[in-house]
């Protein structure tokens, strides 16, 4: 349970890579802007959101420097285009403390999502629109007062977006936002949203994924391991599995996020309702 210093340099490299991409797409035809947004930018931006997930656990600078992690998360947020880092931290800690908590864990779909997105076609649309549901769901399930760090995150992000527009033009701005929307929607990496906690097998609430896309996602696929030890950086979660193999090898897991997406959309027994929801007892301490 110690910080991963390599995470800092990887995030800096990803952010700079997107800065270069912003410059390279500024004069391309629109079809190529959108092509590269999906083929390349989506991978970088989705990976960056999972780097922010790591930073939310203080994995960059350690538990003793929480504000360093918050500022670094705001920096990592820049190529995503939408202020995200600080709010994610606040809600994600609740997800770990109160997994499936009714009215607390905003990872749980709303009743409307479960009721409406219940057919193959509608579930397909739901997968495409996942980033929008994740963005607006907290406002309906567990709204929180805006913090000063969220204001700072928003001001910095909007200032950056405006600067991209004025310096590089509308195509670079669209590339950035499209990369985020496409990368968090119908995309192979987005399989982790569904793979992590949707109950494909009765009695199993959390699932790990051991496929190659862990290389792009800071091992977020090792999800049982992550929930058992949330303060261990993603790079060390494979070691957790090796050390405690007798606890993890027998658990159901995935090797393909694409298959998870396909099964979710086509299986009539699975829907946004396929989650465990808990009614909390006793006092609740929110982030």
C-alpha distance (Angstrom), angle and dihedral (degrees) to the residues before:
residue distance angle dihedral
X1 . . .
X2 3.77 . .
X3 3.82 133.6 .
X4 3.78 123.0 -83.6
X5 3.80 106.6 -130.2
X6 3.80 91.1 -172.7
X7 3.80 88.1 65.5
X8 3.81 89.7 68.9
X9 3.79 94.2 57.1
X10 3.80 93.9 41.8
X11 3.80 91.3 53.5
X12 3.79 92.3 47.2
X13 3.80 89.6 50.8
X14 3.82 92.5 49.5
X15 3.81 92.5 48.9
X16 3.81 92.1 48.6
X17 3.81 90.1 46.6
X18 3.79 90.0 57.1
X19 3.81 90.7 46.7
X20 3.81 88.2 57.3
X21 3.80 90.2 46.6
X22 3.83 90.3 52.5
X23 3.79 88.0 57.7
X24 3.80 95.4 44.6
X25 3.82 95.9 52.2
X26 3.81 97.6 46.0
X27 3.82 94.2 95.7
X28 3.81 100.6 32.0
X29 3.80 124.9 113.0
X30 3.79 113.1 -93.9
X31 3.80 92.8 -109.4
X32 3.80 90.1 58.3
X33 3.80 92.5 44.8
X34 3.79 89.3 57.6
X35 3.81 92.7 40.5
X36 3.79 93.1 55.2
X37 3.80 91.0 41.1
X38 3.82 88.7 61.6
X39 3.81 100.8 31.6
X40 3.80 97.4 45.3
X41 3.79 115.9 -0.8
X42 3.80 93.9 52.6
X43 3.80 91.3 58.6
X44 3.79 92.9 49.2
X45 3.79 94.8 45.3
X46 3.80 95.0 46.1
X47 3.78 89.3 47.5
X48 3.81 88.5 50.2
X49 3.80 91.6 54.3
X50 3.80 87.7 55.1
X51 3.79 89.8 48.6
X52 3.81 86.0 55.2
X53 3.81 86.5 51.2
X54 3.80 88.0 56.5
X55 3.81 91.2 46.7
X56 3.82 90.4 50.3
X57 3.82 86.1 63.8
X58 3.83 88.5 51.7
X59 3.80 90.6 -113.4
X60 3.81 94.2 143.1
X61 3.81 101.8 58.8
X62 3.79 102.4 5.3
X63 3.79 135.6 -110.6
X64 3.79 92.9 -69.2
X65 3.83 92.7 64.1
X66 3.81 104.7 46.3
X67 3.80 95.3 155.2
X68 3.81 91.8 52.5
X69 3.79 86.8 57.4
X70 3.82 92.2 47.9
X71 3.83 92.7 52.2
X72 3.79 91.1 44.6
X73 3.79 89.5 51.3
X74 3.81 89.6 54.0
X75 3.81 88.8 51.9
X76 3.81 91.8 49.2
X77 3.81 88.0 49.9
X78 3.82 93.7 64.0
X79 3.85 101.0 89.2
X80 3.81 91.5 44.8
X81 3.79 90.5 69.7
X82 3.82 96.8 -147.1
X83 3.83 123.5 82.5
X84 3.78 102.7 -109.4
X85 3.78 116.0 132.4
X86 3.81 103.2 83.2
X87 3.81 96.1 40.8
X88 3.79 90.9 47.6
X89 3.79 90.5 54.7
X90 3.81 92.0 52.9
X91 3.78 95.3 50.0
X92 3.79 97.6 36.3
X93 3.80 93.2 59.9
X94 3.82 88.1 55.4
X95 3.82 88.2 51.5
X96 3.81 89.9 57.9
X97 3.81 96.3 42.9
X98 3.80 96.6 42.5
X99 3.80 106.1 24.2
X100 3.79 107.7 -168.6
X101 3.79 91.7 0.6
X102 3.81 110.2 166.0
X103 3.80 108.8 -117.0
X104 3.82 91.4 2.9
X105 3.81 111.3 62.9
X106 3.82 105.5 64.8
X107 3.81 89.9 -169.2
X108 3.81 85.3 80.6
X109 3.83 111.8 91.0
X110 3.79 118.1 -119.2
X111 3.80 122.3 -104.9
X112 3.80 88.7 -106.1
X113 3.81 91.7 56.6
X114 3.79 91.6 50.3
X115 3.81 92.9 46.2
X116 3.81 99.2 43.8
X117 3.82 104.9 34.2
X118 3.80 95.6 59.3
X119 3.83 103.8 117.1
X120 3.79 129.9 72.2
X121 3.80 93.5 -106.1
X122 3.79 94.7 44.2
X123 3.80 92.6 47.5
X124 3.81 88.1 51.6
X125 3.81 89.1 54.6
X126 3.80 89.7 46.4
X127 3.81 90.8 55.2
X128 3.81 90.6 51.0
X129 3.82 91.5 49.7
X130 3.82 96.4 43.4
X131 3.83 94.7 116.3
X132 3.81 90.7 56.1
X133 3.80 92.8 49.9
X134 3.80 91.3 48.4
X135 3.81 90.0 49.3
X136 3.82 98.1 49.3
X137 3.82 102.2 29.0
X138 3.85 94.3 83.2
X139 3.81 89.7 59.0
X140 3.80 89.6 61.6
X141 3.81 102.7 33.4
X142 3.80 106.4 34.8
X143 3.83 114.5 -0.5
X144 3.79 114.0 -172.1
X145 3.80 132.9 -166.7
X146 3.79 111.6 -92.9
X147 3.80 112.0 -102.6
X148 3.78 125.9 -143.0
X149 3.80 89.9 -114.4
X150 3.80 90.0 56.3
X151 3.80 89.1 52.6
X152 3.80 90.3 50.4
X153 3.82 90.8 47.1
X154 3.81 90.1 51.3
X155 3.81 96.0 46.1
X156 3.81 92.8 48.3
X157 3.80 92.2 46.7
X158 3.80 95.5 48.1
X159 3.80 90.4 46.5
X160 3.81 89.6 51.9
X161 3.81 92.5 47.8
X162 3.80 91.7 50.3
X163 3.81 90.4 48.4
X164 3.82 90.7 52.0
X165 3.80 89.7 51.3
X166 3.81 95.4 48.9
X167 3.81 97.0 40.6
X168 3.82 102.0 37.4
X169 3.79 104.7 15.1
X170 3.78 139.9 -122.7
X171 3.82 95.9 -54.9
X172 3.79 93.0 62.2
X173 3.80 90.5 48.3
X174 3.80 92.3 49.0
X175 3.81 90.5 46.9
X176 3.81 90.2 54.3
X177 3.80 96.1 47.9
X178 3.82 93.9 40.0
X179 3.81 90.7 51.1
X180 3.80 89.1 56.4
X181 3.81 96.4 43.8
X182 3.81 94.0 45.0
X183 3.79 94.9 40.3
X184 3.80 93.3 53.6
X185 3.81 94.1 42.5
X186 3.80 128.2 49.1
X187 3.79 96.9 -0.7
X188 3.82 133.5 120.6
X189 3.80 92.6 -116.3
X190 3.81 90.3 53.6
X191 3.77 88.3 69.7
X192 3.79 86.9 87.1
X193 3.82 91.0 70.3
X194 3.80 89.6 64.8
X195 3.79 99.4 29.5
X196 3.79 94.8 58.9
X197 3.81 103.1 64.9
X198 3.81 112.5 -4.6
X199 3.79 109.9 117.8
X200 3.79 104.6 -122.7
X201 3.80 87.9 155.4
X202 3.79 119.6 41.1
X203 3.77 112.1 -111.4
X204 3.81 95.6 21.3
X205 3.79 113.5 98.6
X206 3.81 103.2 168.1
X207 3.81 126.6 42.5
X208 3.78 134.2 -172.2
X209 3.80 126.2 -141.6
X210 3.81 119.6 -147.2
X211 3.80 101.3 -176.0
X212 3.83 131.8 119.2
X213 3.82 96.4 -91.0
X214 3.79 88.0 77.3
X215 3.81 84.5 81.3
X216 3.82 89.1 67.2
X217 3.79 97.5 38.7
X218 3.80 106.6 50.8
X219 3.82 89.8 -106.1
X220 3.81 93.4 -65.4
X221 3.80 85.0 150.7
X222 3.81 89.1 74.0
X223 3.77 86.8 79.5
X224 3.78 103.5 150.4
X225 3.78 87.4 50.4
X226 3.81 90.8 47.6
X227 3.80 94.3 52.2
X228 3.79 90.8 46.8
X229 3.82 91.9 50.2
X230 3.84 109.3 18.3
X231 3.81 92.9 167.4
X232 3.80 93.8 59.6
X233 3.84 109.9 94.4
X234 3.77 117.5 -116.1
X235 3.81 93.5 -110.3
X236 3.83 89.7 65.4
X237 3.81 99.0 46.0
X238 3.84 93.5 91.5
X239 3.80 86.4 57.3
X240 3.81 89.6 52.6
X241 3.79 89.0 55.0
X242 3.81 92.0 49.1
X243 3.81 93.5 47.7
X244 3.80 93.8 46.9
X245 3.81 98.7 31.5
X246 3.81 92.6 142.3
X247 3.82 89.3 64.7
X248 3.80 99.2 44.7
X249 3.81 108.9 30.3
X250 3.80 93.4 71.2
X251 3.81 95.0 50.4
X252 3.83 119.5 98.7
X253 3.78 111.4 -103.5
X254 3.81 143.0 166.3
X255 3.78 134.4 -114.1
X256 3.82 97.5 -175.3
X257 3.80 128.6 46.6
X258 3.81 89.5 -171.9
X259 3.80 89.4 60.6
X260 3.81 89.4 48.5
X261 3.81 90.2 55.8
X262 3.80 91.7 46.1
X263 3.80 93.6 48.3
X264 3.80 92.4 46.5
X265 3.79 92.9 52.8
X266 3.82 97.4 42.2
X267 3.82 102.8 35.5
X268 3.81 109.7 90.7
X269 3.80 91.5 -158.0
X270 3.83 93.1 61.4
X271 3.80 124.9 71.2
X272 3.82 139.6 138.3
X273 3.82 84.4 -74.9
X274 3.82 89.8 67.4
X275 3.78 93.7 98.4
X276 3.79 134.9 102.3
X277 3.80 110.7 -112.8
X278 3.80 119.9 -167.0
X279 3.78 130.0 -162.4
X280 3.79 105.2 -140.0
X281 3.78 121.3 -127.0
X282 3.77 123.8 -156.8
X283 3.78 127.2 8.2
X284 3.79 121.5 -18.5
X285 3.81 121.9 -149.8
X286 3.80 110.8 -163.3
X287 3.82 125.7 -158.8
